[in-house]
Amino acid sequence: MVGHLQRNKVRQVLPWVNTIHSLDSLRLAEEVSSQASKLGKTVSVMIEVNVSGEKTKYGIAVGAVPHLATHIANLPGLKVVGLMTMAPLCEDPQEVRPHFRRLREILEDMQAENNLGPQFRELSMGMSDDFEVAIEEGATMVRVGRALFEGFTTN
């Protein structure tokens, strides 16, 4: 698993990963495809979607997701397995529920309309402060690093 990946780091990272959660452009997808082909491997990828529309967040616009997914699905060495989003930081996790729900709806719409295959089912959303809400809204993967270690700290 890899966080946001820059094109110039693909060659160094790809030998060590099987899944990339943050594909957000055709140029990045083409680079990952090229390097995966050179390594003779298939990399599972998720398209990072900027559901919130925040300018500080990575990801593509909601309307561009199906188009990008179709292009990526035709690249060698890549398998489009789902979508990922980073919700806005909020004190109340319930405030981000609409963002998680929207990503699930996008995935469901694409499953019905696009022929991306049965592997297109993953929703990577939710972090330490809001993963419960993300799971309630359909997350199949959560990123909870800090929550795992909070109980292990000593004073």
C-alpha positions, 0 to 999 in steps of 0.5 A: 500500500502506498499513500500519494505517489509522485511519478518520479518515485514510481520506479523506486516504490513499485518493486515493493508494493502490490496496491496503490491507493492514490492514482489520480491522473492518467500520466501517473497511471501510465508511469505505473503501468510502464514500470509494472510491465518492466517488472512483469507484475500487475498492480492493483490500483484505486482512483483517488477521488476528491469528493469534498472538492477541497483545493488542498486535497489530492484526487480527481473531480467526481465527474472525471472518475468513470473516464479515468477508470476506463483509460486505466483499465486498458493499461497493461500491468494495472488492475482497477480495484476501487476508489479512495478518498480523503475526507475533510478533517472535522471534529465530529466524524458525522460531518464527513458521512456525506463524503463517504456516502458519495464515494460509495454511490460513485462506486455503485454507479460505476459497477452498474454502468462500466465493465471494470470487472468483479475486482472493482469493489474496494472503497478505501476511506476513513482514518483514525478519527472517522473510520467507524463512519467510513465502515458504516458507509461501506469502506472495505479498507481504512487507514488507521495508523494512529489509532493502532498505536494510541494504546501503546504509548507510555508516559 
